[in-house]
Amino acid sequence: MKRFANNPLLTPGDLKPTREDLEIFCTLNPAAVVFGDEVLLLVRVGEKPKETDDKHVATVMYDAEKGQTRLLRIRRDDPDFEAVDPRTFYYKGKMLLTSLSHLRLARSRDGGKTFTFDPQPAIYPATPYEAFGCEDARITFIDGEYFITYTAVSSRGVAVAMAYTKDFREFTRVGIIFPPFQKDVCIFPEKVRNMYVARHRPWRSEFNDPCIWTAYSPDLHAWGHHELTLSTTPGTWEAGRVGAGAPPIKTPHGWLDIYHAADAQGRYCLGAMLSDLDHPERILTRGKEPIFCAEAPYEVSGVYGNCVFSNGLICDADGKMIVYYGAADRICAAATTTVQEMIAAARNRR
C-alpha cells in the first residue's frame, strides 16, 4: 500500500466544533463510499471541553432526557477520580470518555484526493445508547439504500447501531442491532445463500480474546447463525485482538477483507484475508504478515500512537483501491493498492 503524498487528508483543524465551549481533537476512522460524482467519507469527529486549568478533567456527554449535550468537570484530586489515558478515565468506579464523538460527512470531487467537511453533523448522539458518542462507521450499499453501522457508546454499554439513507442528506435510525459488548460490524454488499451477512466482534472475557465473528440475518435487524471466523494468534502481530474493517469485496477468489489487528503491546496494523464465497465464515487464507503498519510520523504519534485503523475503502472496476484510515486515533489518511495485490498478500505471495 502506497500512502497519499498529501497525507494527512483531514485533521481537527479542518472544521469548527458544534459548540463554542468545545474543541475538536480528532478526526479519524472514516467510512467511505462513491456516491454520484463524489467520494464521501463518514468521519468520526471527537469533541472535548476546552481546558480551563490543570486541576480538573472534563468530559461532555449527551443527555437524552433533556435532548442536549452537557459538560462535567471533576477535580483531579477527587478520591473518586482515576486517570487512564487521554481518552478515558474512571469516576466513582464508572468509565467515562474525555470526548463525545459524532459522524460528519466529508466530500471530494477529485476522485477522493481532497475533502471538505459538511458544516453540520450527519449522525449526532440522539438516544440514551449514544450518550458517550457515535463512532467508527461502515457503509454498505444494498438495493438502492446505504446502510450505516456504527458503534454506540453509553453507560448501557458499547453496542452497534444502524441507520440508512438514500441521499446522504437525511438519515433514518434503525436502532441497536448488536448488543454490548460489540464493535466493528460491517455488512456484506450482497446476500449469501439468500441471507444478509455481517462481520462483528464480541469483546474479550476470561475465556476469549476479541475476535472476528460472522452472522446472518433475514432482514438486517435480527442476527443469528453466529460463527467464529478469525481468532487472535499468540506471539504475533494479531496477538491482542482482530476486528473487521470495511465491507468485504467480492472477487472470483473469495471475499476479500482488509481487517485490523493489534499485538500484545497494542500496536495496530492492517491485514488481508480471503473467505469462502458461499460460506464467508470460513477463512480460505490470510497473510502471515501485516500489509500496512504505522510508520509515518502522523501514524506513530497522536492520541493513541502506533495505530492505523481502516473501516472504509473504495474500489473501481479495474480493481484500483483507495484505503482510507485513521492514524494514531487523531487524523484521516489514505493509501492506494489494488485488489490483485491484496489477494496476493492474503495468499502470502507478495
N, C-alpha and C positions, 0 to 999 in steps of 0.2 A: 504494500500500500504506500502511495506517494502523497505526502502532505501537500495541501494547498500552499502556494507561495505567499498568499495574503492571510494566512492564519495569524491570529485568531479572527474568526468571522464575526462573532458577536460577543460583546463584553458588557459589563454592568454600566459602562458609561454611554451606551448606545440608546438608552431610554430613560424616561422620567419615572419616579416612583408613583404609586397610586395616591399617596398622601404626603403632605409636606413634612410630617414628623417621622417619615420612614426614609430609608435609603436602600438602594439595590446593591447587593454584594455578590450576586451570582446569576449568570445566565447560562444554563447548562442543559445537557441531555435532551437534545431536540428530536422529536419525531419528524418524519419527512414524507412528502408526497408531491407528485406532479399534479397540478390542478389547472386545466386550460393551458394558458401560455406562461404560467407561473410555477416556480418551485416554492412550496410552503414548508416552513419549519414551525412546529408547535413546541415552543421553548419553555422549559421550566425556569421561571423567574423567582428568585428568592429576595424577599424584602425583610429588613430588620429595623428596629427603632434606632434613631440616631443616638449615638452615645453622648451622655452628658457629663459623666465623671467615671473614675476608675473604681469607685466604691460600690457600684451597682452593676447587675446584669439585667438585661431587659429582653422581653420577648413580645411577640404580637400573635394574636390568635383570633379566629372567627367565632363570634358569639351568635349561635343560630337562633336563640330565643329573641335576642334584640335585633338580629339581622344586620350586624355591623362588626367590624374588627375592633379589638380593644388591646391596649398595651398593659403589660405587667412588668413592674420593676421590683427587683429583690436585692437586698443588701448582700454583698459577697461575704460578710462576716456573720450572716444569719446562720445559726446552727443547723437549720433545715436545708441549707443550700450546699450542693456538691457539684463542682465543675467536672465536666467530662472532656470535651474538646470544643473547638469554636462553633460546632453545630448543635450541640446538645448539653443539657445539664439536668440534674435532679433537684427537685424541690418537694419537701415533705414526702420523700420516697417515690415520687412520680417523675418520669422523664418528660421534659419539655424541650422544644426546639427553640433555638435563638432567632429563627426566622419563620416567615409564612410564605409558602410558595403558591404561585398560580401559573396558569398556562397562557402564553402570549404568542400570537402569530407573527412570524417574520416572513416577508415576501421578497422573491427575487424574480426579475425579468431578464436576467442574463445567463440563464441556464444553471442557476444555483451557485454562482460565484460570490455575489454580494447581496446583502439582505437589508431590508428596512422593516422595523417593527411597526405593527399596528398601534394606534395610540391607546386603545383600551384592551383589557384582558379578554381572551376568548373564553376561558373557563376559570372562574374565580370561586373560592370556597363559598358554599351556599347551604350546606347541610351539616348536621352535627357530626357526621362521619368525616367531614373535611375541615374540622376546626383547626388543625395544625397544618393544613395545606393540601394542594393537589400537585402531584409530582410525576415526572418521567412517563410521558405519554407514548403510546404506539398508535399508528393509524393504519387501518385496513379498508380497502375499497371492495365492497360486496354489493352486487345487484343495484347499482345506482346510488348507493349511500356510503358515506365514510364513517366507519365505526372507530371510536377513540376509546382505548382503555388507558386508565391512569391510576396511580396509587393515591388512595385517600387516607390521610393520617389524622388521628384524633385520639382522645383518651379512651375511645372504644376499641382502638387497635389500628393496625396497618392492614388495610383492605384494598381491594381493587374495584373501581367503579367504571362504568361505561357511559358514553354519550355518543350521539350520532349527528351528522349534518349532511346537507346536500350542497351547500354553497360556502361554507366556512365563514358565514356571517351570523347565522342563527344555529344554536346548538341545543339539542334536546337531551336532557339527562335521563338515563335509564335507572341508575342506582347501583348498589353493590352487587357484583356478580361473583366475586370470590371473597369469602370472609377472612378475618385475621387468622394467622399472620401470613399474608400473601403479597408477593411483588412480581414484577417482570412478566406480566401477562401480555402475550401477543397473539392475535387471531390470524389464522391462515387465510389467504386470499380466495380460497375456494373450498367447497365441501370435499370430504374424503369419505367414500362409502356412504354417501348421502347424509353425512353429518358434518356440522361445523367442528373445527379443531382449534385448540389453543395450547400454547405452552404456558406453564405457570411455575412458580417457585414457592413452595411452603418454606417456612423458616426452620431453623435448627431446633432440636430438642436434645434430651440426654442421649438419644439413640441415633440421631441423624444430623448430617450437615445440610446446609441449604443447597438443594439440587434441582435440576430441571425435570419437571413432570409434563405429561401431555394429557389433555382431557378432551372429551367430545360433548357435543350439545345438539339437540334437535332444533333449537330456537334462539341461540345466542344468550339465553338467560339462565337456563338450568344446565349445569355442567356435571358430568359423571364419567364413568369408564376411565378413571384416572390410572395412569401408568407411569412409573419411574422411568425416566428416559436417559438422563446423564448424571452420574454421580461425581463427587469430588475424587481426586486421586492423591493420596498422601505423598508428601515429599516432592511435589511438582508445582508448576505454576497454577494448577487447579486445586490445590490442597485445601483452601479455605472455603470457597463457595463457587458455584457456577450459576449462571442465570441467562435467560433468553434475551435476545436483542430485538431487532426489527422483525416484522413478519417474514417468514421464510420465503425464498424464491424457488419456484418450481423449475426443475431442469430435467432433461432426459436421464440424468444420473441419480436423481433423488431430490428431496427437498434440501436446499442449501440454507443453513443457518450461520449467521455471524453472531456469536454469543460472547459473553464476558465471563471472566473467571478471576479470582483473587487467590494469591498464595497465602501461606501461613502468616506472613508479615503484613498482609493487607494490600499488596501491590496488584493493581488491576491491569489485565491485558485482554486482548480480543483473540478469539479462536474461530476456526471454521469446521463445520461438520456437515455430513450428508445423512439423511434418514430415508427410510423406505417410502415410496410414493403412496402406497396403499395402506401402510401401517407406520405413520411417521413417529410413533413412539419407539420404533426400532432404529437404532443408530447403525448405519452401514459402515461408516468410517469417520474418523476425525483426526485433525492434525495433532501430532505429539508435541509440537512447539507452537507458541503463540504466533499469530500473523501480524500483531501490532502491539507495541508496548510504549509506555511513557518514556520519551527520550528528549523531546523538545522542552525548553525552559518552562513554557506555559502548561506543560503536562506534568512536569516534575514538581513544580512549586505552585501552591494555591491554597484553597480552603482545605482540601484533602489531597496531599501530594502523591505523586507516582500513580496516577489514575487516568486511564482512558476508558470511557463507558459509552457504548453506542446503542441507541434504540431507534435509529432512523437511517434509512438509505433510499436512494433512487437508482433505477437501473433502466437503460434504454433497450431497444430491440436488438442492438448489436452486442449486448452484454457488457457495455461500459457502465461502471458503477461508481457512484459517489457515496461514501460512507460518512455520515455526519456524527460527531461525537462530542461528549462533554470532556473537558480536560481539567484535571485537578479540582473537580467539583466547582469550577468558577466560570469558565468560558466555553463557547461553542467553536469547534474547528471542523475541518473536513479533510478527507484523503480520497484519492482515486485508486481504483483497481478494476479488475474485470471478473466476470463470472467464471471464466475458464481458469484464471489464476487462483481464485478461491476454491474451485473444485480440486485443482492440483494440490493446494495446501491441505485440504481436507484428506486427500489421498496420500499425503506425505511424499509428493513427487516434485516439490519445488527444486 
